[in-house]
Amino acid sequence: MTDKELLTIVGGGITATFINSIARLINTVLDLGRNVGNAIQMVVSGRKC
């Protein structure tokens, strides 16, 4: 392919892989928030495992 032809190529839009990775990122952030919140709550209340 020539450089001119390569410039006309348009990539795909939102794919299932992209949506899946965003969903995993959101779940990871939520789990991290739960763990941090639980740790803060345990420190404030003085409880230990």
Residue, then its C-alpha position, 0 to 999 in steps of 0.5 A: m500500500t502507498d502512503k496515500e492509501l494508508l492515510t485513508i484507512v479509518g479504524g473501527g469504533i467502539t468494540a466489545t473488547f473496549i467495552n469489556s476493558i472499561a467494565r473491568l476498570i470500573n469494577t476494579v475502581l469500585d473494589l478498591g474503593r470498598n477496600v479503602g473504605n473498609a480499612i478506614q472504617m476499621v481504623v476509626s472503630g478500632r476493630k481488628c481482623 
